[in-house]
């Protein structure tokens, strides 16, 4: 049985779980059952099994928790490494699983990501068996409308891209901006939809019901305020989304699908009259989206899996992660800047669209393209 190490997250972001499960679906098609281990990319010390015991998920919201984890991971690498139990060093395959990989903003950049130095440079590069390194479903995260020049012009970002891409046996990107950034840095790589499109198949979830409109809300319309809109932009988006959703809920059953506890609190504050869903089990989100009639969401992977199951989805966002869903059948992307005026109209269009079946032929074609690429790497 092949041992696979995923650089991902656990109990952190439902979308990461969808991506990882989609990649597992591909690996099982080629390799049969696999033994998988996950290294929490925001706490690289979890490559050592003993550090999982101190990863209390409740503390991830404490100020400076992220910085504390990175420092602890650096200190941990002064300890002797046990290759037989280290997740990277004991694996037959190491995979960076989806998520934004290429970015640069005022406070961070991909060149400073906390996992590359300890997991790739210090471990994988020194792996005694030279196992394959894969970077699958890599995306960008720049403000909406960026051409990626901020990243391309940064020497440290280019060095990161050069090392990671040249060391990887296979890189695939999930959006056009990520593809362009790599091309400008001298690497032409295949662009395919995010592997999360295969998560429903992997878990055995089939669409049904059409009982409600799934809603999802995030301040600013995304994780970050990359456009520097400030409190005014936050308030304006909140007001527009709330008024549109409350009008929608007068005529259609709705369910606010909350991907974390902060979203639960926001939903309770903004529209307490609409039922909410939250779970600690990421699989339950697939079941929930499978039962929706349509989805109006800020979470990228909510739109991706909804579209993969044949649901019409309107994805509203404020950065280039929107492009992740641009090729998924049934998904319409809408920048927050446009949504301020167009949201009610776009929501009406969404609900007037005829019901469709899951795009099985498209998914099978995309899965086949992934499998062809993986066969060339795993069975040279």
N, C-alpha and C positions, 0 to 999 in steps of 0.2 A: 504494500500500500504506500503510495506517494505521500510524503509529508509536505504540506504547503503552509508557508508563513504569509499571512496577510498583514500589510501595513494599512491600518484602518482605524476604526474606533468601535467601542462597545458601550451601549447604554448612553450614547452621546448625541447621535443624529440618526434618525430613522432612515434617511436617504443613504447613509453609509452602509447600513445593513442591507438595503435593497441592492446596492451595487455589489457588495460582497456575495450575496446570494446568487445574483445573476452570473458572476464569474464562476462560482461553484457549479452552477448548472452546466456551463461550458466544460469545465474540467471533468465532471462526472461523465459527460458524454464521450470524452476521449480516454479517460483513465479509470473509469469505474469509481468505486468508493475512494475517497481521499481522507487523510487525517489533516485537519486544518487547525492552525493556531493563529490567534490575532494578537498583534502588538498594537497597543493604543498609541497612535502616532503622536498624541499630545503628551504622552508619558512614556518615552522610549525605554525606560528602565523595565517596562513590562515584558521586554524580550527575555528577561530572567523571570521564571515562574514565581519566585518568592515575592516579587514586587506587586503581583496582582492582589495579594492579601491586604496591602495597605492602600489600594486604590478605592477609597470610599467615595462612591459617586455623589453623595450628598455634599462633599466638600468642593466640588468643581465650581460652585458659584461663589466661593469665598474669594475676596479680593486677593490678587497676586497668586492664586492657586496655580495658574498656568506657568508662571515664572518659577514657582517653587518646584513643580514637577520637572521642569527642564533642568534646574540646578541639581536636584536630587539625581536625575539621570546622568548628569556629568560626573557627579561624585561616585555613583555606582560603578562607572566604568574604570575606576581605579582599583576595584576589587577584582580578584581572579575570575576569569570567565570559564565557565564549565560548558564546553562545546556540546556535550551530550544533552543538555537541558535548555540551552539558549535557543529561543524560537527561530532566530535567523540562522545560526550556525548548525542547527540540527535538521534543517529542512532540505528538501530536494528541489524546492521551487520557492522563490520569494517574489511576491506580487504587491506593488503599490496599487491599491484598489480604488480607482475613481477619484472624485473630489477635485476641486481646483488645485492645480499644481503650478500654474504660471500666473504670478501677480506681482504688482508693485504699487504701494500706496504710501501715505505720509508716515506710517508707523511700522511698516513691515514690508518684506518682499520674499519671493520664493527662495532667494539666495540665503535667507536667514531661517528657513523652516527648521523646526526643532528636531525632526526625525532623520534628515539626510546625513548629517555628520555621524551620529552614533550608530545608525542602523545600516547605512550604505557604505560610507567611507571606512568606518572603523570595523565593521563586521562583514558585510557581504563582500567587500573588495578583498578581504583577507580570508575568505571562505576557502578551506583547504580543498574542497571538491569542485569549486568553480561552478556552482549551480546556476541555472538561468535566472535572470532578473527580468521581470515584466512590469511595464507601466501601462495599465489598461484603463481606458475611459478617462484619461487626464483632461482637465478642463482649465479654462481661464477664469479670472475674477477681476475684471477692470470695470470702471464706471461705464455706463451705457454710452455707446458711441465711440469708445476708445478704439484706436487702430493698433494698439499694442506697442507703439513706439517708445513708451516709457520703459518697458521691459527690455526691448531690443537695444536701447541706448545705454543700458546699465551694464557695465563690465562684469560685475559680480553675478547678475542674473544670467548673462550669457555663459559664464563659466559653469554655473549650476546646470543650465540647459545642455551644454556641451557634454559635461560629465555624465549626467543622468541618462541622456539619450544615447550616447555612444556606448555606455556600459550595459544598457538594457538590450536584451535579445529581441524584444518587441515593445514598441510604443504605439498605442492608439490614442487618438484624441476624440473628444465628444462634441466639440464646437468649432466653428469656422475661425474664430479669433485665435484659439489655441493652435490650430493648424497653421495659420498665417505667421504667428510668432515663431514657431519652430522652423518654418520655411525660411524666414528672414534670418534665422540663426544658422542656416545651412543644413536643415534636416527635413526631408520630405517623409511624412508618416501618414498612414491611413487614417481617415476620419470615419468613424462609425458611431451609431447611436450609443448612448450610455448603456453599459451592460445591465443596468437595472430593469430594462424592458423584459428581461428573462426571469425576473424574480417571481412573478405570478406563476409561471410555468414550473419553476423549481419547487415551489411550495405546494403546487396543486390547487391554486385558487382560480376559480372560474367566475366570470361576471354573471350577475343575476340581480334581480330585484328592481333596481331603478327607483328606490324608495324616497330619495331625498337629493337635494343639491348639497354637495360637500363644499364647505367654505374653510378658508385658512387665512389668517391675518398675521402680518408682522409689521411692526413700526418701520416707517420709511419704505415699506414694501419689500424689504430684504434684510439680510443680516447686518449690513453696514450702511453708513451714510457716505458712500464714496463720492457722491456729487456735492458734498458739503452743503446740503440744503439747510441743515440746522433745525432748530425747534419749529420754525415756521413750516418747513416742508413736512415735518412729522405730523404737525397738527392738521395741515391741509389734507394729507393723505388719510389720516384717521377720520376726518369729517366726511370726506368723499366716500370712503369704503363703508362707513357706518350708515350713512343715509341710503346708499345704494342697496346694502344688504337688508336693511329694515324694510325697504319697499319690496324687495324680492320675497322676504319671508311672509309678507301679508298674503301672497298668492301661491307660494310653493313651500312644501316641507323642507326644512334646511337642517343641517348638522354642521357645527363648527368642529373641525378635526384639528386638534391641538397636538403638535409634535413634541412639545416640552411643557413643563409646568408653568413657565412664564407665559406661554400662549394661553393656557387655561385661565390664568389670572386676568390677562388682557380681555379674553372673550367674556368672562364673567362681568368685567367692568363695563365693556362697551355695548354688549347685547345680551344681557342676562336672560332675556326671554327665549333665546334660541338654544336648543339642546347642544351639549358639548360631548366630545369623545376624547379620551386620553387613555393610553395604555403603556405599561412597561414592556410589553411584548410587541416587537416590531411587526410580527406576522399579523397581528390583529389589524394593523393599518391596511395591509393588503386586502383583508376581508372587508374592511369598511369601505375602501375605495371601490371595491368590486360591486358593492350594492348601491352606489350612487347613480343618479340619473345624469348628472353633469357635475363639474367641479370648477369653482372660482377660487384660485389659490395664489399665495405668494411662495409657497414651498415648491422648488423646482421638481423634486422627485414625486410629489403628490400629482403633478400634472403628467409626468412621464409614465408612471404606472397606470394612471387613469386612462391615458391614451392607449397604452399597450393592451388594456382590457376593453377597448372599444367605446370608452366614454368621451364625450366632448369636454374639453377642459380649456379654461381661460387662465393663462399664467401671467400674472402681473409682477414685474420686478424692476429693480433699479440698477442692475449691473449685467455684465456679459454672461452670467450664468443662465440668463434667459435663453441664450442660443442653444443650450443643452437640449431643449425641447423643441427646437424649431423644425426638426425633420420628423417628429413623431406624429403619425396620423391622428387627426382629431384635436390636436393641441394648437391653440392660437396664443401667440405671445404678444404682450402689450406693455411697453415701458410705462412706469408710473407717471412720467411727465405727460404722456398721452391719455392715461387713464383718468386724469383729473377732469377731463371733459367727456371722454368717450365711454367711460365705464358703464353707465346705465344702458346705453345703446348696445354695447358689446354683450352685456349680460342678456338682453332680450334676444339678440341674434343667437346666442348660445342655446337658449331654451327653445327656440323655434326650429333649431336644426333637427332633422330626422334622426331617429335612433339608428345606430350602426352596430355591426358585429365587431368583435375583436379582430384586428388586422393580422390574422394568422399567417397569411402568405408573406406579408412584409416581415414579420418577426422571424419566420423560418428562413427567409433570405438573409436577414442580418445575422442570424445565428450561424448560418452556413459560412458567411464571410469571416466571422470570428474564428470558427473552427478550422477553416483553411489556413488562416494565419498561425493559429496555435499549433496545428499539426507540423507545419514547417519548422517550428522552434522545438517542439517536444519530441518529434520523431525525424530528426534531420537525416 
